[in-house]
Amino acid sequence: MGFGGYLVVMILGALISGAAALWVRTSYSKYSKKMSNSGLTGAQTARMILDRNNLTDVRVEPIAGKLTDHYDPRSKVVRLSEDNFKGSSIAGVSVAAHEVGHAIQDASGYAPMKLRSGIFPVVNFAGQLWFPLFFLAIIMGVSSTIGSLFIQLAVIAFAAILVFHVVTLPVEINASTRAYGLLTRYGVLSHGEAGGTKRVLTAAAFTYIAAALTSLLTLLYLILLSRD
Protein backbone atom coordinates (compact mmCIF):
# COMPACT_ATOMS: atom_id res chain seq x y z
CA MET A 1 0.00 0.00 0.00
CA GLY A 2 3.04 2.32 -0.03
CA PHE A 3 4.46 3.97 -3.15
CA GLY A 4 3.48 0.92 -5.21
CA GLY A 5 -0.17 1.55 -4.46
CA TYR A 6 0.23 5.23 -5.23
CA LEU A 7 1.83 4.34 -8.57
CA VAL A 8 -1.27 2.30 -9.47
CA VAL A 9 -3.51 5.26 -8.56
CA MET A 10 -1.33 7.58 -10.67
CA ILE A 11 -1.57 5.26 -13.67
CA LEU A 12 -5.36 5.00 -13.38
CA GLY A 13 -5.60 8.76 -13.01
CA ALA A 14 -3.39 9.30 -16.04
CA LEU A 15 -5.57 6.97 -18.14
CA ILE A 16 -8.76 8.77 -17.10
CA SER A 17 -7.25 12.23 -17.64
CA GLY A 18 -5.69 11.16 -20.93
CA ALA A 19 -9.02 9.90 -22.25
CA ALA A 20 -10.68 13.19 -21.27
CA ALA A 21 -7.92 15.27 -22.87
CA LEU A 22 -8.12 13.22 -26.09
CA TRP A 23 -11.89 13.73 -26.27
CA VAL A 24 -11.47 17.48 -25.84
CA ARG A 25 -8.75 17.72 -28.49
CA THR A 26 -10.64 15.69 -31.09
CA SER A 27 -13.95 17.52 -30.50
CA TYR A 28 -12.33 20.94 -30.51
CA SER A 29 -10.26 20.11 -33.59
CA LYS A 30 -13.33 18.97 -35.51
CA TYR A 31 -15.48 22.01 -34.76
CA SER A 32 -12.66 24.54 -35.01
CA LYS A 33 -12.67 23.75 -38.71
CA LYS A 34 -16.42 24.42 -39.08
CA MET A 35 -17.27 28.11 -39.38
CA SER A 36 -20.37 29.68 -37.88
CA ASN A 37 -22.87 31.01 -40.40
CA SER A 38 -23.21 34.20 -38.35
CA GLY A 39 -19.57 35.10 -39.08
CA LEU A 40 -19.07 36.47 -35.57
CA THR A 41 -15.68 35.92 -34.01
CA GLY A 42 -15.28 34.64 -30.49
CA ALA A 43 -14.42 38.15 -29.32
CA GLN A 44 -17.49 39.64 -31.01
CA THR A 45 -19.68 36.89 -29.59
CA ALA A 46 -18.39 37.44 -26.07
CA ARG A 47 -18.77 41.22 -26.32
CA MET A 48 -22.31 40.98 -27.68
CA ILE A 49 -23.49 38.57 -24.97
CA LEU A 50 -21.83 40.60 -22.21
CA ASP A 51 -23.44 43.83 -23.44
CA ARG A 52 -26.88 42.25 -23.71
CA ASN A 53 -26.55 41.11 -20.10
CA ASN A 54 -25.50 44.60 -18.90
CA LEU A 55 -21.91 43.53 -18.25
CA THR A 56 -20.29 46.37 -20.16
CA ASP A 57 -17.58 46.64 -17.49
CA VAL A 58 -16.25 43.14 -18.29
CA ARG A 59 -13.44 43.27 -20.84
CA VAL A 60 -12.62 40.72 -23.55
CA GLU A 61 -8.93 40.17 -24.23
CA PRO A 62 -6.80 37.72 -26.24
CA ILE A 63 -4.32 35.45 -24.48
CA ALA A 64 -1.50 33.39 -25.93
CA GLY A 65 -1.75 29.62 -26.22
CA LYS A 66 -4.36 27.08 -27.25
CA LEU A 67 -7.40 26.37 -25.08
CA THR A 68 -6.09 28.85 -22.50
CA ASP A 69 -9.50 30.54 -22.40
CA HIS A 70 -10.78 31.56 -18.98
CA TYR A 71 -12.69 34.19 -17.02
CA ASP A 72 -10.78 36.15 -14.38
CA PRO A 73 -13.27 37.22 -11.68
CA ARG A 74 -10.72 39.45 -9.94
CA SER A 75 -9.98 41.58 -13.02
CA LYS A 76 -13.43 41.09 -14.60
CA VAL A 77 -11.88 39.94 -17.87
CA VAL A 78 -12.87 37.21 -20.33
CA ARG A 79 -9.62 35.99 -21.87
CA LEU A 80 -9.83 34.02 -25.10
CA SER A 81 -7.01 32.11 -26.79
CA GLU A 82 -5.94 33.88 -29.96
CA ASP A 83 -7.60 31.42 -32.37
CA ASN A 84 -10.92 31.70 -30.54
CA PHE A 85 -10.59 35.48 -30.13
CA LYS A 86 -10.08 36.12 -33.85
CA GLY A 87 -11.82 33.12 -35.42
CA SER A 88 -15.47 32.45 -36.10
CA SER A 89 -15.53 28.67 -35.76
CA ILE A 90 -18.31 26.85 -33.94
CA ALA A 91 -15.77 25.68 -31.36
CA GLY A 92 -14.42 29.20 -30.88
CA VAL A 93 -17.76 30.92 -30.29
CA SER A 94 -18.83 28.02 -28.05
CA VAL A 95 -15.79 28.47 -25.82
CA ALA A 96 -16.30 32.24 -25.80
CA ALA A 97 -19.93 31.83 -24.70
CA HIS A 98 -18.87 29.38 -22.01
CA GLU A 99 -16.41 31.87 -20.51
CA VAL A 100 -19.04 34.60 -20.66
CA GLY A 101 -21.28 32.18 -18.77
CA HIS A 102 -18.77 32.39 -15.91
CA ALA A 103 -18.91 36.20 -16.04
CA ILE A 104 -22.70 36.04 -15.75
CA GLN A 105 -22.37 33.61 -12.83
CA ASP A 106 -20.03 36.05 -11.13
CA ALA A 107 -22.35 39.00 -11.67
CA SER A 108 -25.43 37.10 -10.44
CA GLY A 109 -23.69 35.73 -7.34
CA TYR A 110 -23.97 32.10 -8.42
CA ALA A 111 -23.49 30.20 -5.16
CA PRO A 112 -21.20 27.34 -6.34
CA MET A 113 -18.88 29.86 -7.99
CA LYS A 114 -18.73 31.97 -4.83
CA LEU A 115 -18.02 28.84 -2.80
CA ARG A 116 -15.25 27.74 -5.17
CA SER A 117 -13.61 31.18 -5.00
CA GLY A 118 -13.94 31.21 -1.22
CA ILE A 119 -12.26 27.85 -0.63
CA PHE A 120 -9.55 28.29 -3.26
CA PRO A 121 -6.88 29.72 -0.88
CA VAL A 122 -7.39 26.78 1.51
CA VAL A 123 -7.32 24.27 -1.33
CA ASN A 124 -4.19 25.85 -2.80
CA PHE A 125 -2.43 25.43 0.56
CA ALA A 126 -3.73 21.86 0.93
CA GLY A 127 -2.46 21.04 -2.55
CA GLN A 128 1.07 22.00 -1.53
CA LEU A 129 0.84 20.23 1.82
CA TRP A 130 -0.63 16.79 1.22
CA PHE A 131 2.20 15.12 -0.72
CA PRO A 132 5.01 16.06 1.73
CA LEU A 133 2.80 14.68 4.53
CA PHE A 134 2.19 11.50 2.53
CA PHE A 135 5.90 11.14 1.74
CA LEU A 136 6.92 11.57 5.39
CA ALA A 137 4.27 9.05 6.48
CA ILE A 138 5.69 6.44 4.07
CA ILE A 139 9.27 7.13 5.15
CA MET A 140 8.46 6.90 8.86
CA GLY A 141 5.97 4.07 8.51
CA VAL A 142 2.23 4.61 8.60
CA SER A 143 1.95 2.29 11.59
CA SER A 144 4.19 4.51 13.69
CA THR A 145 2.64 7.24 15.82
CA ILE A 146 4.12 10.13 13.84
CA GLY A 147 3.58 8.37 10.50
CA SER A 148 -0.06 7.73 11.37
CA LEU A 149 -0.51 11.40 12.23
CA PHE A 150 1.07 12.52 8.96
CA ILE A 151 -1.08 10.22 6.81
CA GLN A 152 -4.26 11.36 8.58
CA LEU A 153 -3.30 14.98 7.97
CA ALA A 154 -2.66 14.09 4.31
CA VAL A 155 -6.17 12.63 4.11
CA ILE A 156 -7.68 15.83 5.50
CA ALA A 157 -5.64 18.00 3.12
CA PHE A 158 -6.55 15.91 0.08
CA ALA A 159 -10.23 15.85 1.09
CA ALA A 160 -10.21 19.62 0.61
CA ILE A 161 -8.88 19.14 -2.93
CA LEU A 162 -11.67 16.68 -3.72
CA VAL A 163 -14.26 19.12 -2.38
CA PHE A 164 -12.88 21.78 -4.73
CA HIS A 165 -13.20 19.46 -7.74
CA VAL A 166 -16.76 18.50 -6.75
CA VAL A 167 -17.77 22.16 -6.34
CA THR A 168 -16.21 22.95 -9.74
CA LEU A 169 -18.53 20.52 -11.55
CA PRO A 170 -21.78 22.53 -11.22
CA VAL A 171 -19.87 25.73 -12.02
CA GLU A 172 -18.61 24.35 -15.34
CA ILE A 173 -21.79 22.48 -16.27
CA ASN A 174 -23.94 25.55 -15.57
CA ALA A 175 -21.63 27.75 -17.68
CA SER A 176 -21.92 25.29 -20.58
CA THR A 177 -25.71 25.16 -20.25
CA ARG A 178 -25.83 28.95 -20.29
CA ALA A 179 -23.54 29.03 -23.34
CA TYR A 180 -25.82 26.77 -25.37
CA GLY A 181 -28.90 28.81 -24.46
CA LEU A 182 -27.25 32.15 -25.16
CA LEU A 183 -25.84 31.13 -28.55
CA THR A 184 -29.19 29.87 -29.80
CA ARG A 185 -31.28 32.64 -28.18
CA TYR A 186 -29.17 35.41 -29.71
CA GLY A 187 -28.94 33.70 -33.10
CA VAL A 188 -25.16 33.28 -33.09
CA LEU A 189 -25.59 29.60 -33.92
CA SER A 190 -28.54 27.77 -35.43
CA HIS A 191 -29.89 24.77 -33.55
CA GLY A 192 -28.07 22.56 -36.05
CA GLU A 193 -24.75 24.32 -35.49
CA ALA A 194 -25.28 24.32 -31.72
CA GLY A 195 -25.07 20.52 -31.82
CA GLY A 196 -21.34 21.10 -32.20
CA THR A 197 -21.45 23.34 -29.15
CA LYS A 198 -22.90 20.50 -27.11
CA ARG A 199 -20.17 18.12 -28.23
CA VAL A 200 -17.32 20.55 -27.54
CA LEU A 201 -18.60 21.64 -24.14
CA THR A 202 -19.58 18.12 -23.08
CA ALA A 203 -16.06 16.94 -23.84
CA ALA A 204 -14.64 19.86 -21.86
CA ALA A 205 -16.93 19.09 -18.92
CA PHE A 206 -15.65 15.52 -18.87
CA THR A 207 -12.15 16.82 -18.06
CA TYR A 208 -13.53 18.18 -14.77
CA ILE A 209 -15.34 14.91 -14.10
CA ALA A 210 -12.07 13.07 -14.79
CA ALA A 211 -10.22 15.34 -12.36
CA ALA A 212 -12.85 14.66 -9.67
CA LEU A 213 -12.66 10.89 -10.25
CA THR A 214 -8.86 10.93 -10.09
CA SER A 215 -8.99 12.91 -6.85
CA LEU A 216 -11.53 10.49 -5.43
CA LEU A 217 -9.27 7.52 -6.25
CA THR A 218 -6.32 9.24 -4.57
CA LEU A 219 -8.36 10.07 -1.47
CA LEU A 220 -9.65 6.50 -1.18
CA TYR A 221 -6.06 5.24 -1.46
CA LEU A 222 -4.93 7.61 1.31
CA ILE A 223 -7.83 6.53 3.54
CA LEU A 224 -7.01 2.85 3.02
CA LEU A 225 -3.37 3.58 3.73
CA SER A 226 -4.26 5.40 6.94
CA ARG A 227 -6.15 2.32 8.11
CA ASP A 228 -3.41 -0.14 7.13
C-alpha positions as CSV (number, residue, x, y, z in Angstrom):
1,M,0.0,0.0,0.0
2,G,3.0,2.3,0.0
3,F,4.5,4.0,-3.1
4,G,3.5,0.9,-5.2
5,G,-0.2,1.5,-4.5
6,Y,0.2,5.2,-5.2
7,L,1.8,4.3,-8.6
8,V,-1.3,2.3,-9.5
9,V,-3.5,5.3,-8.6
10,M,-1.3,7.6,-10.7
11,I,-1.6,5.3,-13.7
12,L,-5.4,5.0,-13.4
13,G,-5.6,8.8,-13.0
14,A,-3.4,9.3,-16.0
15,L,-5.6,7.0,-18.1
16,I,-8.8,8.8,-17.1
17,S,-7.2,12.2,-17.6
18,G,-5.7,11.2,-20.9
19,A,-9.0,9.9,-22.3
20,A,-10.7,13.2,-21.3
21,A,-7.9,15.3,-22.9
22,L,-8.1,13.2,-26.1
23,W,-11.9,13.7,-26.3
24,V,-11.5,17.5,-25.8
25,R,-8.7,17.7,-28.5
26,T,-10.6,15.7,-31.1
27,S,-13.9,17.5,-30.5
28,Y,-12.3,20.9,-30.5
29,S,-10.3,20.1,-33.6
30,K,-13.3,19.0,-35.5
31,Y,-15.5,22.0,-34.8
32,S,-12.7,24.5,-35.0
33,K,-12.7,23.7,-38.7
34,K,-16.4,24.4,-39.1
35,M,-17.3,28.1,-39.4
36,S,-20.4,29.7,-37.9
37,N,-22.9,31.0,-40.4
38,S,-23.2,34.2,-38.3
39,G,-19.6,35.1,-39.1
40,L,-19.1,36.5,-35.6
41,T,-15.7,35.9,-34.0
42,G,-15.3,34.6,-30.5
43,A,-14.4,38.2,-29.3
44,Q,-17.5,39.6,-31.0
45,T,-19.7,36.9,-29.6
46,A,-18.4,37.4,-26.1
47,R,-18.8,41.2,-26.3
48,M,-22.3,41.0,-27.7
49,I,-23.5,38.6,-25.0
50,L,-21.8,40.6,-22.2
51,D,-23.4,43.8,-23.4
52,R,-26.9,42.2,-23.7
53,N,-26.5,41.1,-20.1
54,N,-25.5,44.6,-18.9
55,L,-21.9,43.5,-18.2
56,T,-20.3,46.4,-20.2
57,D,-17.6,46.6,-17.5
58,V,-16.3,43.1,-18.3
59,R,-13.4,43.3,-20.8
60,V,-12.6,40.7,-23.5
61,E,-8.9,40.2,-24.2
62,P,-6.8,37.7,-26.2
63,I,-4.3,35.5,-24.5
64,A,-1.5,33.4,-25.9
65,G,-1.8,29.6,-26.2
66,K,-4.4,27.1,-27.3
67,L,-7.4,26.4,-25.1
68,T,-6.1,28.8,-22.5
69,D,-9.5,30.5,-22.4
70,H,-10.8,31.6,-19.0
71,Y,-12.7,34.2,-17.0
72,D,-10.8,36.2,-14.4
73,P,-13.3,37.2,-11.7
74,R,-10.7,39.5,-9.9
75,S,-10.0,41.6,-13.0
76,K,-13.4,41.1,-14.6
77,V,-11.9,39.9,-17.9
78,V,-12.9,37.2,-20.3
79,R,-9.6,36.0,-21.9
80,L,-9.8,34.0,-25.1
81,S,-7.0,32.1,-26.8
82,E,-5.9,33.9,-30.0
83,D,-7.6,31.4,-32.4
84,N,-10.9,31.7,-30.5
85,F,-10.6,35.5,-30.1
86,K,-10.1,36.1,-33.9
87,G,-11.8,33.1,-35.4
88,S,-15.5,32.5,-36.1
89,S,-15.5,28.7,-35.8
90,I,-18.3,26.8,-33.9
91,A,-15.8,25.7,-31.4
92,G,-14.4,29.2,-30.9
93,V,-17.8,30.9,-30.3
94,S,-18.8,28.0,-28.0
95,V,-15.8,28.5,-25.8
96,A,-16.3,32.2,-25.8
97,A,-19.9,31.8,-24.7
98,H,-18.9,29.4,-22.0
99,E,-16.4,31.9,-20.5
100,V,-19.0,34.6,-20.7
101,G,-21.3,32.2,-18.8
102,H,-18.8,32.4,-15.9
103,A,-18.9,36.2,-16.0
104,I,-22.7,36.0,-15.7
105,Q,-22.4,33.6,-12.8
106,D,-20.0,36.0,-11.1
107,A,-22.4,39.0,-11.7
108,S,-25.4,37.1,-10.4
109,G,-23.7,35.7,-7.3
110,Y,-24.0,32.1,-8.4
111,A,-23.5,30.2,-5.2
112,P,-21.2,27.3,-6.3
113,M,-18.9,29.9,-8.0
114,K,-18.7,32.0,-4.8
115,L,-18.0,28.8,-2.8
116,R,-15.2,27.7,-5.2
117,S,-13.6,31.2,-5.0
118,G,-13.9,31.2,-1.2
119,I,-12.3,27.9,-0.6
120,F,-9.5,28.3,-3.3
121,P,-6.9,29.7,-0.9
122,V,-7.4,26.8,1.5
123,V,-7.3,24.3,-1.3
124,N,-4.2,25.8,-2.8
125,F,-2.4,25.4,0.6
126,A,-3.7,21.9,0.9
127,G,-2.5,21.0,-2.6
128,Q,1.1,22.0,-1.5
129,L,0.8,20.2,1.8
130,W,-0.6,16.8,1.2
131,F,2.2,15.1,-0.7
132,P,5.0,16.1,1.7
133,L,2.8,14.7,4.5
134,F,2.2,11.5,2.5
135,F,5.9,11.1,1.7
136,L,6.9,11.6,5.4
137,A,4.3,9.0,6.5
138,I,5.7,6.4,4.1
139,I,9.3,7.1,5.1
140,M,8.5,6.9,8.9
141,G,6.0,4.1,8.5
142,V,2.2,4.6,8.6
143,S,1.9,2.3,11.6
144,S,4.2,4.5,13.7
145,T,2.6,7.2,15.8
146,I,4.1,10.1,13.8
147,G,3.6,8.4,10.5
148,S,-0.1,7.7,11.4
149,L,-0.5,11.4,12.2
150,F,1.1,12.5,9.0
151,I,-1.1,10.2,6.8
152,Q,-4.3,11.4,8.6
153,L,-3.3,15.0,8.0
154,A,-2.7,14.1,4.3
155,V,-6.2,12.6,4.1
156,I,-7.7,15.8,5.5
157,A,-5.6,18.0,3.1
158,F,-6.6,15.9,0.1
159,A,-10.2,15.8,1.1
160,A,-10.2,19.6,0.6
161,I,-8.9,19.1,-2.9
162,L,-11.7,16.7,-3.7
163,V,-14.3,19.1,-2.4
164,F,-12.9,21.8,-4.7
165,H,-13.2,19.5,-7.7
166,V,-16.8,18.5,-6.8
167,V,-17.8,22.2,-6.3
168,T,-16.2,22.9,-9.7
169,L,-18.5,20.5,-11.5
170,P,-21.8,22.5,-11.2
171,V,-19.9,25.7,-12.0
172,E,-18.6,24.3,-15.3
173,I,-21.8,22.5,-16.3
174,N,-23.9,25.5,-15.6
175,A,-21.6,27.8,-17.7
176,S,-21.9,25.3,-20.6
177,T,-25.7,25.2,-20.3
178,R,-25.8,28.9,-20.3
179,A,-23.5,29.0,-23.3
180,Y,-25.8,26.8,-25.4
181,G,-28.9,28.8,-24.5
182,L,-27.2,32.2,-25.2
183,L,-25.8,31.1,-28.5
184,T,-29.2,29.9,-29.8
185,R,-31.3,32.6,-28.2
186,Y,-29.2,35.4,-29.7
187,G,-28.9,33.7,-33.1
188,V,-25.2,33.3,-33.1
189,L,-25.6,29.6,-33.9
190,S,-28.5,27.8,-35.4
191,H,-29.9,24.8,-33.5
192,G,-28.1,22.6,-36.1
193,E,-24.8,24.3,-35.5
194,A,-25.3,24.3,-31.7
195,G,-25.1,20.5,-31.8
196,G,-21.3,21.1,-32.2
197,T,-21.5,23.3,-29.1
198,K,-22.9,20.5,-27.1
199,R,-20.2,18.1,-28.2
200,V,-17.3,20.5,-27.5
201,L,-18.6,21.6,-24.1
202,T,-19.6,18.1,-23.1
203,A,-16.1,16.9,-23.8
204,A,-14.6,19.9,-21.9
205,A,-16.9,19.1,-18.9
206,F,-15.6,15.5,-18.9
207,T,-12.2,16.8,-18.1
208,Y,-13.5,18.2,-14.8
209,I,-15.3,14.9,-14.1
210,A,-12.1,13.1,-14.8
211,A,-10.2,15.3,-12.4
212,A,-12.8,14.7,-9.7
213,L,-12.7,10.9,-10.3
214,T,-8.9,10.9,-10.1
215,S,-9.0,12.9,-6.9
216,L,-11.5,10.5,-5.4
217,L,-9.3,7.5,-6.2
218,T,-6.3,9.2,-4.6
219,L,-8.4,10.1,-1.5
220,L,-9.7,6.5,-1.2
221,Y,-6.1,5.2,-1.5
222,L,-4.9,7.6,1.3
223,I,-7.8,6.5,3.5
224,L,-7.0,2.9,3.0
225,L,-3.4,3.6,3.7
226,S,-4.3,5.4,6.9
227,R,-6.1,2.3,8.1
228,D,-3.4,-0.1,7.1
